C-alpha cells in the first residue's frame, strides 16, 4: 500500500468523523475500511444515553461491509482527535475477519500516528478456529 493510498483512506475516515454522533463524550471517531475487492466503507461512532448501546466507528464500518457481502478486509483507517487506538471490542471484531488486516491510526490533523496489524494489536486473539473441538 502506497503512502498516498494510506493518506487517502485516512482522509476519508477523517471526513466521516465529522458525522459522528457524540453528544456525551465529544470524542468523534471516523473509520474507513478497504476490502480486498477494493470497496470502501466508512463508519462513525454513535453514542447513546444508555452508554453500553454506543457503537464504535470501526464496527460500524465493518458491519456495513459485511451487510453488503464483504468479509475480507485489507486495511482500516481510524481517526480520532489524538490518534487513539481501537478499543478491545473493535480489535476482537477485526480479528474475526483477519489478523493480517492493517490498522492505520491517525489524529484529527490527518497525520498517521501508528500502523499495526490486527494481530499486533490483539496477540493471541480468540478467532473462529478456536471454536473447533
N, C-alpha and C positions, 0 to 999 in steps of 0.2 A: 504494500500500500504506500503510495507516494505521500510526501509531506502535504501536497496540495489537496489530495483526496481526504486526508485526515482533517485538514483545516476546513474543507467544505462540509464535512459531517459535523464538526464542532460548531460551525456557523449555523447549520440547520438546527442543531439542538439548542443553541443559544437563542435563535429566533423563536422556537417553540416555547422556550422558557417564559417568554412574555405572556403566554396564555395560561400559565399556572394559576390554580385557584388556591391561594394560600392566605386566607384572612386571619389565621391564628398564629402561624409560625413566621410569616412574612419571609420565608426562605424558598424562593422559586427554584425549581429544578426542571431542566429540559433534557430530553434524551432523543437521540436519533440512531436508529438501528438500520444496518445494511445487511440484507440477507445474502446468501451465497448466489442466489439468482440475480442479485443486483437491485432488488426492490428496496425502497426506503420507507421507514415507518417512524413517526415521531410520537413522543409522549410527554406529558407534564404531570407533576404531582397535583393531586386533587384532594384537598383536605375536607374534613367533615367535623361537625361539632362533637360527634361521638368519635373521638380520636382514633380508636382502633380501626375504624372504617376508612381511614385515609389510604389512598393508593399512590404508590411511588411512580415517578416518571418512567423509570426503566421497565417496570412491569406493565405499565400502560402500553408502551411501545411493543414489548414482546407479545402481549395478549392481542394487540391489534394484528400483528404479523401472523400469529397462529390462527386467529379467526379468519384470515384471508388465505389459509392453506400453506403458509410458510413455517418451517420448523428448523431450517439450517441457517445459522447466523454466522456472519463473518466478523463484524465489528459493531460496537455500540459506543457512541459518544455520550457522556454525561456532563452537563454543565450546571454548576452551582455558583453562588456568589464567590466562594472561596476555594473552588476546586475540590470539594468534598468527594469522598469515596462512596460507592453504593453500600447500602445497608446490608445486613446479613440475609434478610429475606430476599432481597433482589439478587444477591450473589447465589443463593440457592436456586432461584428460578432460572438464572442464567446457566447454572451448572446443568440443569435438566436438558438443555439444548446444546451443550458443547463446552467442554473445558478449555478448548483452544480459541474460543471467541476472544477477540481483542477488546479491551475496555480502555477507552480514552477518557481521562478525567481532566476537565478544563474549568477555568474560572470565568467569571462574568465578563471579563475583557476578551474572552475567546482564546486565551493562552493555554496551551497544553501543559498541565501540571504533572501528570503521571500517565504512563501507559503500562498495562499489565494484561496478562491473560486471566480468564476466569479461574483457571487452575492456580495461578499465583495468588489471587485474591481469596480463594477458598480451598486451601490444600486439604486433601483427604475428604473431598466432598462426598456426600451421600447422593448417589446417582442411580438411575434405573437398574443397572446391572446388579446392584446390591439387593434388590428385591427377589432375585432368583435364588431359590433354595436348592 
